Amino acid sequence: MMAFFSGYPLLYAVTLFIAGNPQTRNKFKTRIISLLPYGYALAGTLYLGLQLRNLYPDFSSQNINRVMQQPLLVLWGLFSILFWIPALSKKPFLSLLHSLIFFFLLVKDLFLHSFQSPAGNDVVKNDMKIYTDSLLVNLGSFVFIILISSLVIYYKRHLRR
């Protein structure tokens, strides 16, 4: 779960930094900011796919209880799919707030284990690997959404001619 959602706050911050000041943004920079929640929703959809794959072929309630060890966090992660709804996607800040819970869990884990014994170093290494994976998943889904959006705009312009 952390590998799907904890890296989004950094991607969000970097995207806002690249987009710059709201007064100096062009159409492309404004569009990439508006596409951030859709990239997050795609990461959530990928997470749903992973959950369904882990449950397959037994979708019984006993198997669901066995597989989902933290059901509230799993449900919270699945709520990211709601960012496909345009009304929610119009406020990219909401997607940031949604992902901050997973980011804070990662930060808490890092602080708890970074000052402990050498066994804590393994936990920190694992957390950094998960965070790197999360950054790659979120970046990949965001780039995919930008490409699809650009293709749609390109074909709309060329179909008008």
N, CA, C and O of each residue as an XYZ file, in Angstrom:
644
protein
N       0.828     -1.179      0.000
C       0.000      0.000      0.000
C       0.881      1.254      0.000
O       0.612      2.218     -0.717
N       1.921      1.222      0.806
C       2.805      2.385      0.877
C       3.504      2.620     -0.462
O       3.831      3.755     -0.809
N       3.730      1.540     -1.208
C       4.420      1.670     -2.489
C       3.548      2.332     -3.544
O       4.050      2.708     -4.602
N       2.277      2.480     -3.286
C       1.399      3.119     -4.249
C       1.103      4.577     -3.904
O       0.807      5.366     -4.801
N       1.175      4.950     -2.639
C       0.667      6.260     -2.262
C       1.649      7.188     -1.561
O       1.441      8.401     -1.583
N       2.700      6.681     -0.945
C       3.548      7.543     -0.112
C       4.425      8.502     -0.918
O       4.859      9.517     -0.375
N       4.697      8.220     -2.175
C       5.552      9.088     -2.972
C       4.826     10.243     -3.644
O       5.463     11.133     -4.209
N       3.507     10.235     -3.588
C       2.734     11.275     -4.273
C       3.004     12.685     -3.743
O       3.089     13.608     -4.554
N       3.145     12.910     -2.424
C       3.402     14.288     -1.976
C       4.653     14.913     -2.596
O       4.658     16.105     -2.904
N       5.703     14.128     -2.781
C       6.914     14.674     -3.412
C       6.656     14.996     -4.881
O       7.094     16.037     -5.371
N       5.961     14.127     -5.578
C       5.616     14.393     -6.972
C       4.750     15.646     -7.077
O       4.941     16.461     -7.979
N       3.815     15.795     -6.170
C       2.945     16.968     -6.130
C       3.781     18.235     -5.924
O       3.591     19.226     -6.630
N       4.699     18.203     -4.965
C       5.533     19.373     -4.674
C       6.440     19.717     -5.846
O       6.588     20.891     -6.186
N       7.045     18.718     -6.464
C       7.934     18.967     -7.600
C       7.147     19.531     -8.780
O       7.621     20.432     -9.471
N       5.967     19.010     -9.007
C       5.133     19.507    -10.105
C       4.739     20.959     -9.872
O       4.793     21.770    -10.796
N       4.347     21.291     -8.658
C       4.010     22.695     -8.366
C       5.233     23.591     -8.490
O       5.120     24.732     -8.940
N       6.390     23.096     -8.102
C       7.622     23.876     -8.224
C       7.941     24.135     -9.699
O       8.290     25.253    -10.078
N       7.819     23.102    -10.519
C       8.103     23.247    -11.948
C       7.082     24.169    -12.608
O       7.424     24.964    -13.483
N       5.827     24.054    -12.182
C       4.774     24.883    -12.785
C       4.976     26.361    -12.461
O       4.569     27.232    -13.231
N       5.595     26.637    -11.338
C       5.918     28.015    -11.008
C       4.765     28.809    -10.454
O       3.766     28.265     -9.984
N       4.927     30.080    -10.521
C       3.973     31.048    -10.002
C       2.656     30.991    -10.794
O       2.695     30.911    -12.022
N       1.496     31.030    -10.129
C       0.223     30.965    -10.859
C       0.045     32.080    -11.899
O      -0.656     31.884    -12.892
N       0.658     33.226    -11.689
C       0.515     34.321    -12.643
C       1.322     34.095    -13.915
O       0.988     34.649    -14.963
N       2.369     33.298    -13.841
C       3.238     33.102    -15.001
C       3.047     31.749    -15.681
O       3.819     31.405    -16.576
N       2.047     30.979    -15.284
C       1.831     29.652    -15.867
C       1.226     29.761    -17.257
O       0.375     30.609    -17.525
N       1.691     28.876    -18.132
C       1.067     28.768    -19.444
C       0.019     27.649    -19.394
O      -0.225     27.067    -18.337
N      -0.598     27.356    -20.545
C      -1.664     26.355    -20.576
C      -1.156     24.963    -20.195
O      -1.834     24.221    -19.486
N       0.036     24.619    -20.669
C       0.572     23.284    -20.381
C       0.817     23.101    -18.886
O       0.460     22.069    -18.317
N       1.424     24.096    -18.252
C       1.705     23.986    -16.825
C       0.422     23.923    -16.002
O       0.347     23.196    -15.011
N      -0.577     24.680    -16.413
C      -1.861     24.614    -15.726
C      -2.505     23.251    -15.919
O      -3.117     22.709    -14.999
N      -2.364     22.700    -17.120
C      -2.959     21.395    -17.402
C      -2.280     20.286    -16.610
O      -2.956     19.383    -16.120
N      -0.951     20.335    -16.473
C      -0.305     19.254    -15.730
C      -0.696     19.285    -14.251
O      -0.783     18.236    -13.613
N      -0.926     20.453    -13.717
C      -1.384     20.525    -12.327
C      -2.781     19.938    -12.209
O      -3.086     19.242    -11.240
N      -3.627     20.214    -13.185
C      -4.989     19.674    -13.124
C      -5.016     18.167    -13.362
O      -6.001     17.509    -13.025
N      -3.949     17.611    -13.938
C      -3.895     16.169    -14.185
C      -3.305     15.381    -13.009
O      -3.346     14.151    -13.015
N      -2.767     16.061    -12.019
C      -2.189     15.373    -10.862
C      -3.170     14.399    -10.196
O      -2.790     13.256     -9.943
N      -4.410     14.798     -9.900
C      -5.326     13.846     -9.260
C      -5.641     12.627    -10.125
O      -5.894     11.542     -9.600
N      -5.628     12.798    -11.433
C      -5.893     11.654    -12.310
C      -4.733     10.656    -12.268
O      -4.952      9.446    -12.321
N      -3.513     11.157    -12.175
C      -2.370     10.266    -12.003
C      -2.449      9.521    -10.680
O      -2.100      8.344    -10.590
N      -2.913     10.225     -9.661
C      -3.088      9.592     -8.350
C      -4.199      8.544     -8.409
O      -4.083      7.473     -7.813
N      -5.264      8.856     -9.124
C      -6.361      7.894     -9.283
C      -5.892      6.657    -10.049
O      -6.321      5.542     -9.750
N      -5.023      6.846    -11.028
C      -4.485      5.699    -11.756
C      -3.644      4.823    -10.833
O      -3.715      3.596    -10.912
N      -2.855      5.435     -9.965
C      -2.088      4.656     -8.989
C      -3.037      3.891     -8.066
O      -2.767      2.744     -7.711
N      -4.140      4.518     -7.678
C      -5.136      3.837     -6.857
C      -5.803      2.693     -7.594
O      -6.115      1.665     -6.993
N      -6.023      2.857     -8.881
C      -6.604      1.792     -9.693
C      -5.628      0.620     -9.802
O      -6.039     -0.539     -9.762
N      -4.357      0.918     -9.939
C      -3.347     -0.135     -9.947
C      -3.311     -0.866     -8.605
O      -3.125     -2.082     -8.554
N      -3.487     -0.122     -7.538
C      -3.542     -0.731     -6.208
C      -4.757     -1.652     -6.086
O      -4.659     -2.742     -5.523
N      -5.894     -1.214     -6.611
C      -7.084     -2.066     -6.616
C      -6.817     -3.354     -7.390
O      -7.211     -4.437     -6.958
N      -6.155     -3.233     -8.525
C      -5.808     -4.413     -9.310
C      -4.922     -5.375     -8.529
O      -5.099     -6.591     -8.608
N      -3.967     -4.832     -7.774
C      -3.105     -5.678     -6.953
C      -3.911     -6.384     -5.872
O      -3.703     -7.569     -5.612
N      -4.829     -5.660     -5.245
C      -5.660     -6.268     -4.202
C      -6.526     -7.386     -4.773
O      -6.662     -8.446     -4.161
N      -7.111     -7.147     -5.945
C      -7.930     -8.179     -6.568
C      -7.091     -9.385     -6.965
O      -7.543    -10.525     -6.856
N      -5.881     -9.137     -7.420
C      -4.969    -10.236     -7.779
C      -4.606    -11.054     -6.550
O      -4.523    -12.280     -6.623
N      -4.387    -10.386     -5.420
C      -4.050    -11.101     -4.189
C      -5.223    -11.921     -3.664
O      -5.023    -12.954     -3.025
N      -6.431    -11.471     -3.927
C      -7.620    -12.189     -3.455
C      -8.028    -13.326     -4.381
O      -8.697    -14.264     -3.947
N      -7.640    -13.257     -5.632
C      -8.069    -14.248     -6.609
C      -7.520    -15.620     -6.262
O      -6.364    -15.674     -5.845
N      -8.200    -16.690     -6.386
C      -9.541    -16.980     -6.889
C     -10.587    -17.051     -5.781
O     -11.766    -17.272     -6.056
N     -10.163    -16.864     -4.524
C     -11.083    -17.006     -3.403
C     -11.502    -15.633     -2.895
O     -10.749    -14.980     -2.172
N     -12.700    -15.191     -3.271
C     -13.198    -13.891     -2.849
C     -14.119    -14.012     -1.636
O     -15.006    -13.178     -1.450
N     -13.921    -15.034     -0.815
C     -14.764    -15.219      0.365
C     -14.376    -14.212      1.443
O     -13.287    -13.638      1.415
N     -15.284    -14.011      2.387
C     -15.010    -13.041      3.453
C     -13.855    -13.496      4.338
O     -13.130    -12.657      4.872
N     -13.665    -14.811      4.507
C     -12.547    -15.299      5.313
C     -11.220    -14.959      4.636
O     -10.271    -14.545      5.302
N     -11.152    -15.130      3.330
C      -9.919    -14.813      2.606
C      -9.655    -13.316      2.610
O      -8.509    -12.886      2.737
N     -10.701    -12.525      2.473
C     -10.535    -11.065      2.510
C     -10.002    -10.641      3.870
O      -9.090     -9.817      3.945
N     -10.553    -11.185      4.938
C     -10.063    -10.867      6.288
C      -8.625    -11.317      6.495
O      -7.866    -10.652      7.200
N      -8.241    -12.435      5.893
C      -6.885    -12.951      6.037
C      -5.879    -12.096      5.275
O      -4.786    -11.824      5.770
N      -6.257    -11.674      4.066
C      -5.335    -10.923      3.211
C      -5.194     -9.475      3.657
O      -4.086     -8.937      3.659
N      -6.279     -8.846      4.030
C      -6.246     -7.425      4.413
C      -5.978     -7.302      5.908
O      -6.875     -7.472      6.733
N      -4.726     -7.005      6.236
C      -4.339     -6.945      7.639
C      -4.687     -5.604      8.274
O      -4.878     -5.526      9.488
N      -4.771     -4.567      7.480
C      -5.162     -3.251      7.982
C      -6.304     -2.743      7.096
O      -6.070     -1.945      6.188
N      -7.523     -3.192      7.348
C      -8.624     -2.899      6.429
C      -8.955     -1.412      6.305
O      -9.384     -0.974      5.238
N      -8.770     -0.632      7.357
C      -9.084      0.797      7.250
C      -8.106      1.507      6.313
O      -8.506      2.367      5.529
N      -6.832      1.145      6.397
C      -5.848      1.746      5.491
C      -6.071      1.280      4.056
O      -5.897      2.057      3.117
N      -6.455      0.017      3.882
C      -6.746     -0.493      2.547
C      -7.936      0.256      1.967
O      -7.912      0.667      0.807
N      -8.972      0.432      2.772
C     -10.148      1.170      2.310
C      -9.797      2.624      1.989
O     -10.268      3.177      0.995
N      -8.966      3.238      2.836
C      -8.533      4.611      2.582
C      -7.742      4.693      1.274
O      -7.897      5.643      0.507
N      -6.906      3.702      1.027
C      -6.162      3.664     -0.224
C      -7.079      3.498     -1.424
O      -6.846      4.097     -2.474
N      -8.115      2.692     -1.274
C      -9.053      2.490     -2.376
C      -9.898      3.730     -2.655
O     -10.415      3.895     -3.760
N     -10.039      4.593     -1.665
C     -10.758      5.858     -1.891
C     -10.052      6.743     -2.920
O     -10.657      7.672     -3.455
N      -8.791      6.464     -3.198
C      -8.074      7.259     -4.198
C      -8.698      7.100     -5.583
O      -8.510      7.953     -6.450
N      -9.425      6.032     -5.790
C     -10.100      5.823     -7.076
C     -11.157      6.895     -7.306
O     -11.518      7.183     -8.447
N     -11.645      7.476     -6.235
C     -12.667      8.522     -6.366
C     -12.148      9.763     -7.087
O     -12.935     10.603     -7.522
N     -10.830      9.879     -7.214
C     -10.278     11.041     -7.914
C     -10.452     10.944     -9.421
O     -10.066     11.867    -10.139
N     -11.020      9.856     -9.919
C     -11.430      9.805    -11.326
C     -12.646     10.695    -11.544
O     -12.909     11.112    -12.672
N     -13.389     10.990    -10.488
C     -14.577     11.844    -10.593
C     -14.107     13.282    -10.815
O     -13.344     13.818    -10.013
N     -14.561     13.901    -11.902
C     -14.077     15.258    -12.217
C     -14.314     16.283    -11.116
O     -13.497     17.187    -10.943
N     -15.400     16.169    -10.372
C     -15.666     17.144     -9.309
C     -14.584     17.094     -8.227
O     -14.214     18.135     -7.683
N     -14.078     15.914     -7.910
C     -12.996     15.798     -6.930
C     -11.652     16.168     -7.530
O     -10.785     16.703     -6.839
N     -11.476     15.885     -8.815
C     -10.193     16.159     -9.467
C      -9.959     17.637     -9.714
O      -8.832     18.046     -9.991
N     -10.991     18.434     -9.620
C     -10.811     19.878     -9.819
C     -10.061     20.521     -8.662
O      -9.621     21.667     -8.760
N      -9.917     19.789     -7.577
C      -9.182     20.303     -6.423
C      -7.999     19.374     -6.149
O      -8.110     18.456     -5.335
N      -6.868     19.604     -6.820
C      -5.711     18.718     -6.648
C      -5.219     18.627     -5.209
O      -4.594     17.640     -4.821
N      -5.500     19.654     -4.423
C      -5.049     19.664     -3.038
C      -5.671     18.510     -2.246
O      -5.057     18.002     -1.308
N      -6.885     18.095     -2.617
C      -7.535     16.976     -1.930
C      -6.759     15.674     -2.121
O      -6.672     14.858     -1.203
N      -6.199     15.482     -3.306
C      -5.405     14.272     -3.528
C      -4.131     14.304     -2.681
O      -3.669     13.266     -2.208
N      -3.576     15.485     -2.495
C      -2.405     15.611     -1.624
C      -2.779     15.265     -0.190
O      -2.054     14.527      0.477
N      -3.895     15.788      0.288
C      -4.333     15.482      1.648
C      -4.569     13.986      1.827
O      -4.242     13.418      2.869
N      -5.135     13.355      0.808
C      -5.392     11.928      0.885
C      -4.088     11.145      1.021
O      -4.019     10.190      1.794
N      -3.075     11.532      0.292
C      -1.820     10.776      0.299
C      -0.944     11.082      1.507
O      -0.045     10.304      1.824
N      -1.184     12.184      2.177
C      -0.335     12.547      3.311
C      -0.419     11.536      4.448
O       0.531     11.404      5.220
N      -1.519     10.829      4.565
C      -1.639      9.820      5.614
C      -0.584      8.736      5.414
O       0.068      8.321      6.372
N      -0.414      8.279      4.183
C       0.573      7.244      3.899
C       1.996      7.785      4.038
O       2.898      7.078      4.485
N       2.184      9.038      3.652
C       3.499      9.666      3.797
C       3.874      9.797      5.274
O       5.014      9.525      5.650
N       2.924     10.209      6.108
C       3.213     10.346      7.538
C       3.482      8.991      8.197
O       4.283      8.902      9.127
N       2.819      7.946      7.719
C       3.117      6.610      8.236
C       4.554      6.213      7.900
O       5.244      5.605      8.718
N       4.992      6.555      6.708
C       6.364      6.267      6.310
C       7.354      7.079      7.143
O       8.360      6.541      7.605
N       7.079      8.358      7.336
C       7.964      9.215      8.125
C       8.020      8.734      9.574
O       9.090      8.710     10.182
N       6.882      8.357     10.117
C       6.838      7.839     11.490
C       7.699      6.583     11.618
O       8.459      6.428     12.575
N       7.567      5.701     10.648
C       8.354      4.469     10.657
C       9.842      4.776     10.558
O      10.654      4.129     11.221
N      10.203      5.750      9.743
C      11.618      6.126      9.622
C      12.162      6.681     10.938
O      13.267      6.330     11.351
N      11.397      7.536     11.589
C      11.866      8.113     12.850
C      11.948      7.069     13.954
O      12.859      7.115     14.781
N      11.023      6.143     13.979
C      11.043      5.127     15.034
C      12.220      4.175     14.896
O      12.772      3.720     15.898
N      12.607      3.871     13.665
C      13.634      2.858     13.465
C      15.020      3.407     13.115
O      15.988      2.647     13.118
N      15.139      4.671     12.822
C      16.448      5.185     12.405
C      17.419      5.350     13.571
O      18.630      5.378     13.351
N      16.930      5.459     14.786
C      17.813      5.658     15.932
C      17.950      4.405     16.775
O      18.392      4.473     17.921
N      17.575      3.260     16.216
C      17.646      2.017     16.967
C      18.883      1.223     16.584
O      19.836      1.752     16.012
N      18.843     -0.016     16.904
C      19.950     -0.944     16.661
C      20.145     -1.174     15.166
O      19.388     -0.642     14.354
N      21.152     -1.961     14.797
C      21.378     -2.259     13.379
C      20.171     -2.912     12.694
O      20.028     -2.826     11.474
N      19.310     -3.559     13.472
C      18.096     -4.126     12.869
C      17.197     -3.003     12.335
O      16.461     -3.200     11.368
N      17.258     -1.845     12.958
C      16.493     -0.694     12.483
C      16.985     -0.203     11.137
O      16.213      0.369     10.368
N      18.268     -0.418     10.837
C      18.806     -0.010      9.538
C      18.147     -0.773      8.397
O      17.931     -0.222      7.318
N      17.828     -2.042      8.639
C      17.136     -2.825      7.611
C      15.742     -2.279      7.347
O      15.282     -2.257      6.205
N      15.076     -1.842      8.401
C      13.745     -1.258      8.240
C      13.836      0.044      7.449
O      13.005      0.305      6.579
N      14.844      0.857      7.750
C      15.028      2.121      7.037
C      15.336      1.855      5.557
O      14.805      2.539      4.682
N      16.190      0.867      5.278
C      16.490      0.515      3.882
C      15.230      0.062      3.157
O      14.991      0.439      2.010
N      14.434     -0.745      3.831
C      13.192     -1.225      3.226
C      12.233     -0.060      2.971
O      11.594      0.004      1.921
N      12.138      0.848      3.925
C      11.266      2.016      3.737
C      11.724      2.885      2.573
O      10.897      3.392      1.815
N      13.008      3.059      2.428
C      13.521      3.863      1.320
C      13.268      3.172     -0.029
O      12.992      3.836     -1.028
N      13.362      1.855     -0.047
C      13.055      1.117     -1.266
C      11.574      1.266     -1.610
O      11.221      1.476     -2.770
N      10.717      1.159     -0.608
C       9.276      1.324     -0.830
C       8.980      2.735     -1.310
O       8.165      2.925     -2.213
N       9.634      3.724     -0.718
C       9.404      5.108     -1.123
C       9.871      5.343     -2.558
O       9.201      6.038     -3.323
N      10.999      4.777     -2.922
C      11.487      4.892     -4.303
C      10.515      4.234     -5.272
O      10.209      4.786     -6.328
N      10.036      3.057     -4.909
C       9.039      2.384     -5.747
C       7.776      3.229     -5.882
O       7.192      3.315     -6.963
N       7.362      3.846     -4.789
C       6.173      4.699     -4.825
C       6.373      5.902     -5.742
O       5.474      6.278     -6.495
N       7.557      6.499     -5.670
C       7.849      7.619     -6.571
C       7.776      7.179     -8.030
O       7.240      7.895     -8.876
N       8.318      6.000     -8.320
C       8.295      5.495     -9.697
C       6.875      5.167    -10.159
O       6.513      5.454    -11.299
N       6.077      4.573     -9.286
C       4.683      4.263     -9.645
C       3.912      5.546     -9.906
O       3.197      5.650    -10.903
N       4.052      6.518     -9.023
C       3.317      7.773     -9.188
C       3.807      8.568    -10.383
O       3.004      9.154    -11.109
N       5.111      8.597    -10.595
C       5.652      9.296    -11.755
C       5.201      8.620    -13.044
O       4.804      9.294    -13.995
N       5.260      7.300    -13.080
C       4.828      6.566    -14.268
C       3.356      6.776    -14.571
O       2.984      6.974    -15.727
N       2.519      6.735    -13.552
C       1.088      6.937    -13.794
C       0.807      8.377    -14.211
O      -0.063      8.620    -15.047
N       1.528      9.324    -13.642
C       1.342     10.737    -14.002
C       1.781     10.994    -15.441
O       1.086     11.681    -16.189
N       2.920     10.451    -15.827
C       3.402     10.613    -17.202
C       2.428      9.946    -18.179
O       2.156     10.484    -19.252
N       1.911      8.783    -17.806
C       0.935      8.096    -18.657
C      -0.317      8.954    -18.854
O      -0.825      9.062    -19.971
N      -0.808      9.555    -17.793
C      -1.997     10.419    -17.885
C      -1.694     11.648    -18.744
O      -2.539     12.067    -19.535
N      -0.513     12.225    -18.603
C      -0.139     13.381    -19.433
C      -0.092     12.975    -20.903
O      -0.581     13.713    -21.758
N       0.488     11.818    -21.211
C       0.551     11.357    -22.600
C      -0.832     11.120    -23.180
O      -1.116     11.537    -24.302
N      -1.692     10.456    -22.426
C      -3.054     10.196    -22.909
C      -3.793     11.515    -23.109
O      -4.485     11.692    -24.111
N      -3.653     12.428    -22.176
C      -4.309     13.728    -22.297
C      -3.794     14.494    -23.517
O      -4.573     15.115    -24.240
N      -2.495     14.447    -23.739
C      -1.920     15.136    -24.895
C      -2.404     14.520    -26.204
O      -2.674     15.237    -27.168
N      -2.515     13.193    -26.239
C      -3.034     12.533    -27.442
C      -4.483     12.899    -27.709
O      -4.870     13.114    -28.858
N      -5.274     12.970    -26.673
C      -6.684     13.345    -26.833
C      -6.788     14.772    -27.364
O      -7.580     15.036    -28.269
N      -6.016     15.677    -26.824
C      -6.038     17.067    -27.291
C      -5.556     17.148    -28.734
O      -6.127     17.880    -29.543
N      -4.509     16.401    -29.056
C      -3.975     16.399    -30.422
C      -5.027     15.916    -31.419
O      -5.229     16.537    -32.463
N      -5.690     14.815    -31.097
C      -6.690     14.285    -32.032
C      -7.931     15.168    -32.105
O      -8.551     15.256    -33.165
N      -8.308     15.820    -31.014
C      -9.436     16.745    -31.072
C      -9.133     17.911    -32.012
O      -9.992     18.336    -32.784
N      -7.909     18.419    -31.939
C      -7.530     19.536    -32.819
C      -7.495     19.121    -34.272
O      -7.911     19.878    -35.149
N      -6.999     17.918    -34.532
C      -6.883     17.476    -35.923
C      -8.195     16.982    -36.505
O      -8.351     16.945    -37.726
N      -9.131     16.605    -35.665
C     -10.444     16.185    -36.158
C     -11.291     17.396    -36.554
O     -12.195     17.276    -37.380
N     -11.004     18.545    -35.976
C     -11.741     19.773    -36.322
C     -11.390     20.265    -37.703
O     -12.193     20.958    -38.327
N     -10.235     19.934    -38.191
C      -9.785     20.444    -39.487
C     -10.465     19.787    -40.619
O     -10.192     20.110    -41.775
